[in-house]
Amino acid sequence: MKYITLLLLGYFFISFNATDYQNNTAEKVKNTTAKRGFKFGVWTSADAKKSDADYTKEFKKYKEGGIDEVLINTGADPKLLKRIVPLATKEGLKVHAWIMAMNRPGDSVALQHPDWYQVSKEGKSCFDNRPYVDYYQWLCPTRKESREHVLHLVEELAKVEGIESVHMDYIRFPDIFLPISLLPKYNLVQDAELPQFDFCYCDECIKAFEKIHHKNPKESHNTSIDMEWKNFRLNAIKAVVDDAYKIAHKHNKQLTAAVFPYPEMADHMVRQRWDKWNIDEVYPMIYHSFYDEEIDWVGYATKQGAADLEHKKTKINTGIYIPGLKNDEELKEAILLAKENGAVGVSFFDGNALSDSNLKTIKETKASLK
């Protein structure tokens, strides 16, 4: 009985200590999160013709509605960015320089070099045969000149004083698979990888791949299950991101990116494996309506991404598509689902879609998290 009593006492103390440890750990996590704060951001586009007064009005509206940061697309124009940053920071907003990276529609420099563009399995170039939409003009991440052009644009933005990060978008390949809800719009069925949407088969990519693997993907029996060919393209995007990371940090800025919902899905749909990148923060576009999913999918996809980043320094910031929400109740639920499942913030697409009612809900939800 003496030994049984000692065992029971030991079990009690171990259980108590374990529970105490778990409670302390949970409290530390809670305190760390509270100290860091849960961020609220919005994607928005700039226009050089817009007056400073109009920008100030827009930024003031965001700030009063609980927004902390703006991700601004200036068309990779550092001069316009320099003009806008002080206006946003004066209103208390942090600024990220949003850039369309590999997809460069209307890029006046790139358009002088037709060989810079990605080529489909059918042998058609994005220069003059664009998949899905006319603004899909994708540059090759392997070709030295095209990747250096993109990295030069990143550096020019990174030099701008006052920004938090260079925020890369379209840092991937064209969609091999579209989100399911978009397929009817293009009268498409995508049950397999279709050659007209499979990129990049340009001479430079084929040559670089052959040098490593001693085979030509054009001669592959089934490129959709050729893992070396798939990984070659995943690594080509990773290499651009990793170089951009070095450039951003050289100028004391962070590197962030808008990405597809979670790594396995991004890998499958657009050759993008963002959990393997050197990057400070990712903003997965968890637009549930694009995938015919319900609002709880915001939590699911956030959790998937957070799990893949568990042992990495990269943070996750959930992107929410405002037009895909039924009402303000869903907006609040999406925010809470993102926070509960590992996000350090949420960002909304886009500024023009945010109604006064949306901003009121964001502000109230933000206050409830404190």
C-alpha positions in Angstrom: 0.0 0.0 0.0 2.9 2.3 0.8 4.3 1.9 -2.7 0.9 2.4 -4.3 0.4 5.6 -2.3 3.8 6.9 -3.4 3.0 6.1 -7.0 -0.3 7.9 -6.8 1.3 10.9 -5.2 4.0 10.9 -7.9 1.3 10.7 -10.6 -0.6 13.6 -9.0 2.4 15.8 -8.9 3.5 14.9 -12.4 0.0 15.6 -13.7 -0.2 18.8 -11.8 3.2 20.0 -13.1 2.3 19.0 -16.7 -1.0 20.9 -16.5 0.8 23.9 -14.9 3.4 23.8 -17.6 0.8 23.7 -20.4 -1.1 26.6 -18.8 2.1 28.6 -18.5 3.0 27.9 -22.1 -0.4 28.8 -23.3 -0.2 32.0 -21.3 3.2 32.9 -22.8 1.9 32.3 -26.3 -1.1 34.5 -25.5 1.1 37.2 -24.1 3.5 37.1 -27.1 0.6 37.3 -29.5 -0.9 40.2 -27.6 2.4 42.0 -27.6 3.0 41.4 -31.3 -0.6 42.3 -32.1 -2.8 40.9 -34.8 -2.4 42.9 -38.0 -5.1 44.1 -40.4 -4.1 45.0 -44.0 -5.5 45.8 -47.3 -4.3 45.5 -50.9 -4.8 48.6 -53.0 -3.6 50.1 -56.3 -2.1 53.5 -56.9 -2.7 56.0 -59.7 -0.2 58.8 -60.4 -3.2 61.0 -61.4 -4.7 60.7 -58.0 -4.2 63.8 -55.8 -2.4 63.8 -52.5 -5.7 64.9 -50.8 -7.5 61.9 -52.3 -4.8 59.5 -51.0 -4.9 61.1 -47.6 -8.7 60.6 -47.5 -8.4 57.0 -48.5 -5.7 56.2 -46.0 -7.5 58.0 -43.2 -10.6 55.9 -44.0 -8.6 52.7 -43.7 -6.9 53.8 -40.4 -10.2 54.8 -38.8 -11.6 51.4 -39.9 -9.0 49.4 -38.0 -6.5 48.9 -40.9 -2.8 48.8 -39.9 -1.0 48.4 -43.2 -1.5 48.9 -47.0 0.0 46.8 -49.7 0.2 49.3 -52.6 0.7 48.4 -56.3 2.4 51.3 -58.0 3.2 49.3 -61.2 6.7 48.9 -59.8 7.2 52.7 -60.0 9.6 53.8 -57.2 8.9 57.5 -57.8 5.2 57.1 -57.3 5.9 54.9 -54.2 8.1 57.6 -52.8 5.3 60.1 -53.2 2.7 57.9 -51.5 4.6 56.5 -48.6 4.7 59.7 -46.5 1.0 60.2 -47.0 0.2 56.7 -45.7 2.7 56.8 -42.8 1.3 60.2 -41.7 -2.0 58.5 -41.2 -0.4 55.8 -39.1 -0.3 53.1 -41.8 2.6 50.8 -42.6 3.4 50.4 -46.3 4.3 47.4 -48.4 5.5 47.8 -52.0 3.2 45.3 -53.9 4.7 44.1 -57.2 3.5 41.8 -60.0 6.7 39.7 -60.3 6.8 37.0 -62.9 3.6 38.1 -64.6 4.6 41.5 -66.1 1.7 42.8 -68.3 2.6 45.8 -70.4 6.2 45.9 -69.1 7.8 48.3 -71.6 11.3 46.9 -71.0 10.4 43.2 -71.2 8.3 43.7 -74.3 11.5 44.6 -76.2 12.7 41.1 -75.5 10.3 38.4 -76.8 12.7 35.6 -75.7 12.2 36.6 -72.1 8.7 35.1 -71.9 7.5 31.7 -70.8 6.6 29.1 -73.5 3.9 26.5 -73.2 4.2 22.8 -73.8 2.5 23.5 -77.2 5.4 25.8 -78.0 3.5 29.1 -77.7 5.0 32.1 -76.0 3.3 34.3 -73.5 4.7 37.2 -75.5 1.9 36.9 -78.1 -0.1 33.8 -77.1 -1.4 34.4 -73.5 -3.3 31.8 -71.5 -6.7 32.6 -70.1 -6.5 36.4 -70.2 -4.6 39.1 -72.2 -2.7 40.4 -69.1 -1.0 37.0 -68.6 2.5 37.9 -69.8 4.8 35.7 -67.8 8.5 36.1 -67.8 10.8 33.0 -67.5 12.4 32.6 -64.0 15.3 30.6 -65.5 16.6 32.9 -68.2 19.3 35.2 -66.8 18.1 38.4 -68.4 14.4 38.1 -67.4 15.0 37.1 -63.8 17.6 39.9 -63.4 15.0 42.3 -64.7 12.5 41.2 -62.1 15.2 41.4 -59.4 16.1 44.9 -60.5 12.5 46.0 -60.1 12.5 44.5 -56.6 15.7 46.4 -55.7 14.4 49.7 -56.9 11.4 49.3 -54.7 13.5 48.1 -51.7 15.5 51.3 -51.9 12.4 53.5 -51.1 12.6 54.8 -47.5 9.7 54.1 -45.2 8.4 50.8 -46.6 8.1 47.7 -44.6 8.6 45.1 -47.4 8.7 44.4 -51.0 5.5 42.4 -51.5 5.8 39.9 -54.4 2.6 38.8 -56.2 2.4 36.4 -59.2 5.6 34.8 -58.0 4.8 31.5 -59.7 3.9 30.0 -63.1 0.7 30.4 -65.0 -2.2 28.4 -63.6 -1.9 24.8 -64.6 -5.3 24.4 -62.9 -7.7 27.3 -62.3 -9.8 27.5 -59.1 -12.9 25.4 -59.7 -15.4 28.3 -59.6 -13.6 30.1 -62.5 -13.7 27.1 -64.9 -17.2 27.9 -66.3 -16.1 31.4 -67.1 -13.6 30.1 -69.5 -15.7 27.1 -70.6 -13.0 24.7 -69.4 -12.7 21.3 -67.9 -9.3 20.7 -66.3 -9.2 17.1 -65.2 -5.6 16.8 -66.2 -2.6 19.0 -67.0 -3.4 20.5 -70.4 -0.4 21.5 -72.7 -1.7 25.0 -73.5 -1.5 25.9 -69.7 1.7 24.0 -68.9 4.8 26.3 -68.9 7.9 26.9 -69.2 9.3 24.9 -72.1 11.5 27.7 -73.5 14.9 26.8 -74.9 16.7 28.2 -71.8 14.7 26.0 -69.4 15.1 22.9 -71.5 18.8 23.5 -71.7 19.2 24.0 -68.0 17.1 21.0 -67.1 19.0 18.7 -69.5 22.3 19.9 -68.0 21.1 18.6 -64.6 19.0 15.6 -65.5 20.3 14.5 -68.9 16.9 14.3 -70.4 14.4 16.5 -72.4 11.0 17.0 -70.8 9.5 17.4 -74.2 10.2 13.8 -74.8 8.7 12.7 -71.5 6.0 10.1 -71.7 4.0 12.0 -69.1 5.3 15.3 -67.8 2.6 15.5 -65.1 4.3 12.7 -63.1 7.8 13.7 -63.9 8.9 14.9 -60.5 12.3 16.2 -61.6 10.7 18.4 -64.2 8.1 19.7 -61.7 10.8 20.3 -59.1 13.0 22.1 -61.6 10.2 24.7 -62.0 9.4 24.9 -58.3 13.1 25.5 -57.7 13.3 28.2 -60.4 10.7 30.2 -58.6 12.4 29.6 -55.2 15.7 30.9 -56.6 14.1 34.2 -57.6 12.5 34.5 -54.2 15.7 33.7 -52.4 17.6 36.3 -54.4 14.9 38.9 -53.8 15.1 38.1 -50.0 18.8 39.0 -50.1 18.1 42.2 -51.9 15.3 43.3 -49.6 17.4 42.6 -46.5 20.4 44.4 -47.9 18.2 47.5 -47.9 16.8 46.7 -44.4 13.4 45.8 -45.7 11.5 42.5 -45.4 10.3 40.3 -48.2 6.7 39.2 -48.3 4.5 37.6 -50.9 0.9 36.9 -51.9 0.6 33.2 -52.5 -1.9 30.4 -53.2 -3.9 29.0 -50.2 -1.5 26.4 -48.8 1.8 24.9 -50.1 0.5 21.5 -51.4 -2.3 23.3 -53.2 0.0 26.0 -54.6 2.4 23.3 -55.8 -0.4 21.5 -57.6 -2.0 24.5 -59.2 0.7 27.0 -60.0 4.2 25.4 -59.4 4.6 27.4 -56.1 6.0 25.8 -53.0 6.2 28.7 -50.6 7.0 26.8 -47.4 10.5 26.2 -48.9 11.2 29.8 -49.6 13.5 32.2 -47.7 10.9 34.9 -47.0 9.7 36.8 -44.0 5.9 36.6 -44.4 3.4 35.0 -46.8 -0.1 36.2 -47.5 -2.0 33.2 -48.8 -5.0 34.3 -50.8 -7.6 32.1 -49.0 -10.5 33.1 -51.3 -12.9 30.4 -50.3 -15.5 31.3 -52.9 -13.0 30.7 -55.7 -13.0 27.0 -54.7 -16.7 26.6 -53.9 -15.9 26.2 -50.3 -17.7 27.5 -47.2 -16.3 30.1 -44.8 -14.8 27.5 -42.4 -12.3 26.7 -45.2 -10.5 30.0 -44.3 -9.6 28.3 -41.0 -8.7 25.0 -42.7 -6.4 26.5 -45.3 -4.8 28.8 -42.7 -4.1 25.9 -40.4 -2.5 23.9 -43.3 -0.2 26.7 -44.2 0.7 27.4 -40.5 1.5 23.7 -40.0 3.9 23.7 -43.0 5.7 26.7 -41.5 5.8 25.4 -38.0 9.6 25.1 -37.8 10.3 28.1 -40.0 10.6 31.8 -39.2 8.1 32.7 -41.9 4.8 34.1 -40.7 1.4 33.7 -42.3 -1.1 36.4 -43.0 -4.5 35.2 -44.3 -5.8 36.9 -47.4 -9.6 37.4 -47.4 -11.7 38.1 -50.6 -14.3 40.7 -49.6 -16.7 40.1 -52.6 -16.8 36.4 -51.7 -18.4 37.1 -48.3 -22.1 37.0 -47.8 -22.3 39.5 -45.0 -20.4 41.2 -42.2 -21.0 38.2 -39.9 -18.9 36.1 -42.4 -16.3 38.8 -42.4 -15.9 38.6 -38.6 -15.9 34.8 -38.7 -13.2 34.8 -41.4 -11.0 37.1 -39.2 -11.4 34.9 -36.1 -10.9 31.7 -38.1 -7.6 33.1 -39.4 -6.4 34.1 -35.9 -7.5 30.9 -34.3 -5.6 28.8 -36.8 -2.1 30.4 -36.7 -2.2 33.6 -38.8 -0.5 36.8 -37.4 -2.9 39.0 -39.4 -5.4 39.2 -42.2 -5.4 41.3 -45.4 -8.4 42.2 -47.5 -8.8 42.3 -51.2 -9.2 45.0 -52.0 -9.5 48.5 -50.8 -12.2 49.4 -53.3 -14.4 46.5 -52.1 -14.4 47.6 -48.4 -17.7 49.2 -47.5 -18.3 51.4 -44.5 -20.1 48.5 -42.9 -17.1 46.2 -43.6 -14.7 48.7 -42.0 -17.0 49.1 -39.0 -17.0 45.3 -38.5 -13.2 45.1 -38.9 -12.8 47.9 -36.3 -15.2 46.2 -33.8 -13.6 42.8 -34.3 -10.1 44.2 -33.8 -11.2 45.8 -30.6 -12.6 42.5 -29.3 -9.2 40.8 -29.8 -7.4 43.1 -27.4 
